[in-house]
């Protein structure tokens, strides 16, 4: 699947595209991705100047020369590897000259028109993605633990509860809201048993039935499910922003005998920070460049900063710090990192990907046991909303702040 709103652009001005892969040319796609149709590149002439392209490529998407060997920047054009030995060339806009707007189904806030302070989200199309799966599926994902006779902690159920609380709050502010799932069940029609063929091929050789089952499950909940949600985003709902709701966790050991951790923190992610090995996949390279040419970062980054800032105020959580090379801090917030995840890469709209709370920290575990409730209760001497209400309130306030700033005229 590779939905491409860029195909609706005006005809190409000066693009040299080598066309579909010739028979026998080796195409490299990541698992379950399929072959890539690079035809969308024909619409990208004049969308970015050379300096704009380089700033985005080096500063956000492929730092440290990660795209070397597959993206070659010249003075007037950029050459892009589209297969094992095929290339396409896209022309830059002249420096200082007006650029052509990219074709995209989502609208930046600057193009939405005025709104009122009471309804700053008027007409904004919002898709809410409750991360992971709930119910019995949570155990398969490993997003589940239980202590004694307490209620189980299942990320997919928690995110769905927040999503259902968030939807009417955003609608009250004028938004048009869709949930990518409304129950604990998967969106994808696939199941692990239907993915045994691709899983066996991925493992190569003569893998054991146990390894095939594990790989099939990974393909099911980690890839097929996200791709099914991406189809909803890109082909059905076509939102202006996607809210990916998650909860974080530290290592908890055995799910039936977990260990509570002292750390509790918050961070948010925007798409970026691709590695060289990731960009060797044709589909990943295509999806990164689609994000780049659509100028998604210009909307996603300030929007994410506004939401995570309000959520930090609401929760009082400190920022999480990455020490790995697959993420880098971007923008002006200590809470925001660029990272290449399947969801924020496939969803062809600005994505606010949130990771608040450590589920197996002692305070969060206690609050999960308290359930949802109206008003406030005293927790460790401090009046607090329920965990679900607190999360939803922070996100609502962040979105309201962002769109008031962008759309409400004084």
Beta strands, then each sheet from edge to edge (+ up, - down):
strand 1: 16-17
strand 2: 71-73
strand 3: 77-81
strand 4: 87-91
strand 5: 125-130
strand 6: 144-145
strand 7: 153-154
strand 8: 176-179
strand 9: 241-248
strand 10: 253-254
strand 11: 257-258
strand 12: 265-270
strand 13: 318-319
strand 14: 327-329
strand 15: 336-339
strand 16: 350-358
strand 17: 377-379
strand 18: 382-384
sheet 1: 1+ 4- 3+ 2-
sheet 2: 8+ 5+ 9+ 16+ 12- 13-
sheet 3: 8+ 5+ 9+ 16+ 12- 15- 14+
sheet 4: 6+ 7-
sheet 5: 10+ 11-
sheet 6: 17+ 18-
end
